[in-house]
């Protein structure tokens, strides 16, 4: 009987145990390995050219004109540029702790004015990774902030985060700022959005184990934008591969069967 109770307790513990305990980390990026920032910033282009090991393996970036390489950069959370801009203080609160050791990624603005530099175009940051289980679960988390302020009449900006296998896409975040006013324009987003994101994503729609996590800020003319003064920030990116819930159910059932068989034999 003592054996039975021990096995029953073990089964219960395994089934109640979070799948996170069995997760395999595929990506971990907080940008704190980036050196030489000082009081301004370093472009991702510069980091990849001189010290690519400071970023996640295979990291890429891109921009469309009029944006330049300056639009995709890493800086300290203490770099409070253009502090009078709408919601800029909340922007930084998304990346605590705020100290000289904590870096984060910026899309859309260079060092001269966060949410103030009218760069325009599309700024893109991509991290590739290999998913060991085709169609398995991915636990994706990161901190983000999107300030889509746009004084242009009839224009807006967008910030999107998505998974891709090169042909198929799974949207994780899709925010739009308001044309001209900064008020909520759709249920998907508003002028300003920030916070931690964490979601368990089932990748059954994707057809490859070679995937990318993509961050995209669009200040382009395709959105009718004239001011182009949005900004997006990203930090603390983690991607874990986690087992299917059925794995735990089967494990529990197997252990339960062994416990019952042992009991009957006695």
One Martini backbone bead per residue (centre of mass of N, CA, C, O) as a GRO file, in nm:
protein
  266
    1UNK     BB    1   0.058   0.064  -0.020
    2UNK     BB    2   0.296   0.256  -0.002
    3UNK     BB    3   0.369   0.236  -0.301
    4UNK     BB    4   0.104   0.347  -0.416
    5UNK     BB    5   0.118   0.626  -0.285
    6UNK     BB    6   0.383   0.709  -0.412
    7UNK     BB    7   0.292   0.685  -0.709
    8UNK     BB    8   0.051   0.879  -0.693
    9UNK     BB    9   0.218   1.126  -0.616
   10UNK     BB   10   0.400   1.127  -0.866
   11UNK     BB   11   0.180   1.159  -1.077
   12UNK     BB   12   0.060   1.424  -0.974
   13UNK     BB   13   0.321   1.587  -0.996
   14UNK     BB   14   0.365   1.556  -1.302
   15UNK     BB   15   0.087   1.676  -1.398
   16UNK     BB   16   0.132   1.956  -1.236
   17UNK     BB   17   0.374   2.011  -1.377
   18UNK     BB   18   0.526   2.224  -1.552
   19UNK     BB   19   0.636   2.241  -1.880
   20UNK     BB   20   0.879   2.430  -1.820
   21UNK     BB   21   1.063   2.208  -1.687
   22UNK     BB   22   1.090   2.076  -2.005
   23UNK     BB   23   1.230   2.296  -2.139
   24UNK     BB   24   1.386   2.433  -2.439
   25UNK     BB   25   1.619   2.663  -2.516
   26UNK     BB   26   1.653   2.856  -2.823
   27UNK     BB   27   1.614   3.161  -2.712
   28UNK     BB   28   1.839   3.430  -2.572
   29UNK     BB   29   1.760   3.791  -2.554
   30UNK     BB   30   1.886   4.112  -2.388
   31UNK     BB   31   2.145   4.292  -2.502
   32UNK     BB   32   2.380   4.287  -2.266
   33UNK     BB   33   2.634   4.206  -2.458
   34UNK     BB   34   2.646   4.484  -2.554
   35UNK     BB   35   2.902   4.701  -2.640
   36UNK     BB   36   2.988   5.044  -2.663
   37UNK     BB   37   2.750   5.258  -2.615
   38UNK     BB   38   2.719   5.448  -2.385
   39UNK     BB   39   2.513   5.744  -2.444
   40UNK     BB   40   2.381   5.610  -2.697
   41UNK     BB   41   2.458   5.389  -2.962
   42UNK     BB   42   2.416   5.085  -3.163
   43UNK     BB   43   2.418   4.944  -3.445
   44UNK     BB   44   2.351   4.645  -3.582
   45UNK     BB   45   2.548   4.671  -3.810
   46UNK     BB   46   2.799   4.716  -3.627
   47UNK     BB   47   2.783   4.462  -3.454
   48UNK     BB   48   2.799   4.253  -3.690
   49UNK     BB   49   3.080   4.361  -3.801
   50UNK     BB   50   3.251   4.338  -3.502
   51UNK     BB   51   3.027   4.168  -3.282
   52UNK     BB   52   2.819   3.918  -3.336
   53UNK     BB   53   2.832   3.760  -3.054
   54UNK     BB   54   2.632   3.981  -2.909
   55UNK     BB   55   2.428   3.817  -3.072
   56UNK     BB   56   2.221   3.626  -3.204
   57UNK     BB   57   2.238   3.380  -3.407
   58UNK     BB   58   2.168   3.512  -3.733
   59UNK     BB   59   2.120   3.794  -3.721
   60UNK     BB   60   1.898   4.040  -3.869
   61UNK     BB   61   1.854   4.328  -4.094
   62UNK     BB   62   1.623   4.597  -4.210
   63UNK     BB   63   1.551   4.851  -4.464
   64UNK     BB   64   1.357   5.118  -4.584
   65UNK     BB   65   1.312   5.380  -4.746
   66UNK     BB   66   1.452   5.640  -4.557
   67UNK     BB   67   1.579   5.447  -4.393
   68UNK     BB   68   1.845   5.346  -4.184
   69UNK     BB   69   2.070   5.188  -3.982
   70UNK     BB   70   1.989   5.379  -3.737
   71UNK     BB   71   1.693   5.242  -3.692
   72UNK     BB   72   1.880   4.993  -3.582
   73UNK     BB   73   1.920   4.963  -3.228
   74UNK     BB   74   2.126   4.983  -2.931
   75UNK     BB   75   2.037   5.065  -2.583
   76UNK     BB   76   1.989   5.226  -2.303
   77UNK     BB   77   1.751   5.292  -2.052
   78UNK     BB   78   1.896   5.578  -1.981
   79UNK     BB   79   1.816   5.686  -2.275
   80UNK     BB   80   1.639   5.985  -2.245
   81UNK     BB   81   1.495   6.066  -2.524
   82UNK     BB   82   1.264   6.289  -2.555
   83UNK     BB   83   1.093   6.326  -2.266
   84UNK     BB   84   0.826   6.495  -2.383
   85UNK     BB   85   0.703   6.275  -2.512
   86UNK     BB   86   0.453   6.083  -2.570
   87UNK     BB   87   0.491   5.810  -2.352
   88UNK     BB   88   0.805   5.777  -2.299
   89UNK     BB   89   0.808   5.679  -2.005
   90UNK     BB   90   0.648   5.419  -2.059
   91UNK     BB   91   0.845   5.301  -2.254
   92UNK     BB   92   1.072   5.250  -2.037
   93UNK     BB   93   0.903   5.073  -1.832
   94UNK     BB   94   0.923   4.811  -2.017
   95UNK     BB   95   1.262   4.815  -1.927
   96UNK     BB   96   1.320   4.672  -1.668
   97UNK     BB   97   1.573   4.795  -1.553
   98UNK     BB   98   1.687   5.133  -1.508
   99UNK     BB   99   2.008   5.101  -1.647
  100UNK     BB  100   2.342   5.079  -1.768
  101UNK     BB  101   2.299   4.744  -1.805
  102UNK     BB  102   2.032   4.793  -1.977
  103UNK     BB  103   1.930   4.671  -2.279
  104UNK     BB  104   1.778   4.769  -2.603
  105UNK     BB  105   1.571   4.760  -2.876
  106UNK     BB  106   1.545   4.970  -3.175
  107UNK     BB  107   1.280   5.093  -3.385
  108UNK     BB  108   1.289   5.401  -3.597
  109UNK     BB  109   1.537   5.531  -3.421
  110UNK     BB  110   1.781   5.724  -3.341
  111UNK     BB  111   1.990   5.901  -3.118
  112UNK     BB  112   1.833   6.192  -3.151
  113UNK     BB  113   1.510   6.070  -3.134
  114UNK     BB  114   1.279   5.928  -2.962
  115UNK     BB  115   0.995   5.978  -3.123
  116UNK     BB  116   1.125   6.215  -3.352
  117UNK     BB  117   1.252   6.068  -3.589
  118UNK     BB  118   1.190   6.098  -3.941
  119UNK     BB  119   1.252   5.816  -4.113
  120UNK     BB  120   1.088   5.584  -4.197
  121UNK     BB  121   0.972   5.312  -4.322
  122UNK     BB  122   1.120   4.982  -4.267
  123UNK     BB  123   1.184   4.802  -3.968
  124UNK     BB  124   1.402   4.508  -3.921
  125UNK     BB  125   1.405   4.209  -3.700
  126UNK     BB  126   1.597   3.891  -3.692
  127UNK     BB  127   1.550   3.552  -3.553
  128UNK     BB  128   1.691   3.252  -3.583
  129UNK     BB  129   1.560   2.903  -3.560
  130UNK     BB  130   1.536   2.569  -3.420
  131UNK     BB  131   1.279   2.330  -3.432
  132UNK     BB  132   1.274   2.006  -3.306
  133UNK     BB  133   0.945   2.018  -3.343
  134UNK     BB  134   0.717   1.954  -3.562
  135UNK     BB  135   0.443   2.130  -3.438
  136UNK     BB  136   0.517   2.241  -3.179
  137UNK     BB  137   0.575   2.404  -2.885
  138UNK     BB  138   0.596   2.763  -2.815
  139UNK     BB  139   0.754   2.971  -2.581
  140UNK     BB  140   0.686   3.320  -2.601
  141UNK     BB  141   0.896   3.601  -2.496
  142UNK     BB  142   0.856   3.965  -2.428
  143UNK     BB  143   0.942   4.299  -2.446
  144UNK     BB  144   0.734   4.595  -2.520
  145UNK     BB  145   0.717   4.899  -2.735
  146UNK     BB  146   0.464   5.133  -2.876
  147UNK     BB  147   0.502   5.446  -3.055
  148UNK     BB  148   0.248   5.582  -3.290
  149UNK     BB  149   0.291   5.870  -3.336
  150UNK     BB  150   0.070   6.080  -3.555
  151UNK     BB  151   0.017   6.394  -3.731
  152UNK     BB  152  -0.098   6.276  -3.970
  153UNK     BB  153  -0.326   6.285  -4.219
  154UNK     BB  154  -0.433   5.956  -4.266
  155UNK     BB  155  -0.209   5.825  -4.091
  156UNK     BB  156   0.013   5.541  -3.997
  157UNK     BB  157   0.137   5.293  -3.775
  158UNK     BB  158   0.330   4.979  -3.731
  159UNK     BB  159   0.340   4.674  -3.517
  160UNK     BB  160   0.514   4.357  -3.571
  161UNK     BB  161   0.487   4.007  -3.468
  162UNK     BB  162   0.648   3.708  -3.613
  163UNK     BB  163   0.624   3.395  -3.753
  164UNK     BB  164   0.851   3.195  -3.975
  165UNK     BB  165   0.925   2.969  -4.276
  166UNK     BB  166   0.906   3.182  -4.546
  167UNK     BB  167   0.570   3.140  -4.617
  168UNK     BB  168   0.465   3.132  -4.326
  169UNK     BB  169   0.242   3.306  -4.083
  170UNK     BB  170   0.251   3.416  -3.729
  171UNK     BB  171   0.081   3.623  -3.536
  172UNK     BB  172   0.141   3.799  -3.225
  173UNK     BB  173   0.160   4.108  -3.320
  174UNK     BB  174  -0.084   4.389  -3.413
  175UNK     BB  175  -0.021   4.729  -3.444
  176UNK     BB  176  -0.207   5.039  -3.455
  177UNK     BB  177  -0.219   5.355  -3.525
  178UNK     BB  178  -0.356   5.664  -3.542
  179UNK     BB  179  -0.493   5.876  -3.759
  180UNK     BB  180  -0.368   6.188  -3.626
  181UNK     BB  181  -0.467   6.137  -3.291
  182UNK     BB  182  -0.400   5.872  -3.095
  183UNK     BB  183  -0.640   5.692  -3.114
  184UNK     BB  184  -0.834   5.439  -3.122
  185UNK     BB  185  -0.893   5.229  -3.423
  186UNK     BB  186  -0.859   4.934  -3.309
  187UNK     BB  187  -0.860   4.644  -3.121
  188UNK     BB  188  -0.540   4.592  -3.172
  189UNK     BB  189  -0.488   4.911  -3.107
  190UNK     BB  190  -0.276   5.203  -3.053
  191UNK     BB  191  -0.071   5.459  -2.995
  192UNK     BB  192  -0.011   5.286  -2.725
  193UNK     BB  193   0.210   5.002  -2.637
  194UNK     BB  194   0.273   4.772  -2.354
  195UNK     BB  195   0.466   4.486  -2.245
  196UNK     BB  196   0.431   4.169  -2.174
  197UNK     BB  197   0.500   3.873  -2.367
  198UNK     BB  198   0.307   3.556  -2.351
  199UNK     BB  199   0.305   3.248  -2.550
  200UNK     BB  200   0.153   2.954  -2.665
  201UNK     BB  201   0.273   2.810  -2.966
  202UNK     BB  202   0.127   2.639  -3.233
  203UNK     BB  203   0.310   2.512  -3.532
  204UNK     BB  204   0.121   2.354  -3.746
  205UNK     BB  205   0.133   2.576  -3.992
  206UNK     BB  206   0.420   2.495  -4.013
  207UNK     BB  207   0.682   2.345  -4.253
  208UNK     BB  208   0.928   2.408  -4.052
  209UNK     BB  209   1.217   2.417  -3.834
  210UNK     BB  210   1.298   2.677  -3.981
  211UNK     BB  211   1.293   2.981  -3.807
  212UNK     BB  212   1.140   3.309  -3.739
  213UNK     BB  213   1.175   3.609  -3.552
  214UNK     BB  214   0.973   3.908  -3.601
  215UNK     BB  215   1.041   4.266  -3.621
  216UNK     BB  216   0.804   4.537  -3.719
  217UNK     BB  217   0.835   4.870  -3.845
  218UNK     BB  218   0.581   5.085  -3.995
  219UNK     BB  219   0.649   5.411  -4.178
  220UNK     BB  220   0.516   5.398  -4.448
  221UNK     BB  221   0.352   5.507  -4.736
  222UNK     BB  222   0.141   5.268  -4.736
  223UNK     BB  223  -0.001   5.423  -4.469
  224UNK     BB  224  -0.008   5.743  -4.514
  225UNK     BB  225   0.255   5.866  -4.402
  226UNK     BB  226   0.421   6.182  -4.294
  227UNK     BB  227   0.586   6.180  -4.013
  228UNK     BB  228   0.742   5.924  -3.907
  229UNK     BB  229   0.738   5.904  -3.545
  230UNK     BB  230   0.806   5.623  -3.452
  231UNK     BB  231   0.842   5.346  -3.201
  232UNK     BB  232   1.034   5.049  -3.107
  233UNK     BB  233   1.067   4.804  -2.840
  234UNK     BB  234   1.303   4.539  -2.731
  235UNK     BB  235   1.306   4.261  -2.485
  236UNK     BB  236   1.355   3.964  -2.348
  237UNK     BB  237   1.409   3.712  -2.540
  238UNK     BB  238   1.210   3.401  -2.549
  239UNK     BB  239   1.256   3.051  -2.660
  240UNK     BB  240   1.057   2.760  -2.604
  241UNK     BB  241   1.053   2.416  -2.596
  242UNK     BB  242   0.754   2.223  -2.549
  243UNK     BB  243   0.570   1.984  -2.455
  244UNK     BB  244   0.315   1.802  -2.492
  245UNK     BB  245   0.048   1.730  -2.297
  246UNK     BB  246   0.036   1.424  -2.382
  247UNK     BB  247   0.303   1.340  -2.251
  248UNK     BB  248   0.198   1.357  -1.957
  249UNK     BB  249  -0.043   1.169  -1.982
  250UNK     BB  250   0.114   0.916  -2.067
  251UNK     BB  251   0.302   0.909  -1.825
  252UNK     BB  252   0.082   0.889  -1.611
  253UNK     BB  253  -0.056   0.633  -1.717
  254UNK     BB  254   0.190   0.447  -1.695
  255UNK     BB  255   0.238   0.481  -1.389
  256UNK     BB  256  -0.044   0.394  -1.304
  257UNK     BB  257  -0.029   0.106  -1.419
  258UNK     BB  258   0.211   0.014  -1.247
  259UNK     BB  259   0.079   0.057  -0.973
  260UNK     BB  260  -0.163  -0.136  -1.012
  261UNK     BB  261  -0.003  -0.390  -1.078
  262UNK     BB  262   0.151  -0.402  -0.813
  263UNK     BB  263  -0.100  -0.424  -0.630
  264UNK     BB  264  -0.225  -0.690  -0.748
  265UNK     BB  265   0.025  -0.875  -0.690
  266UNK     BB  266  -0.030  -0.836  -0.375
   0.00000   0.00000   0.00000
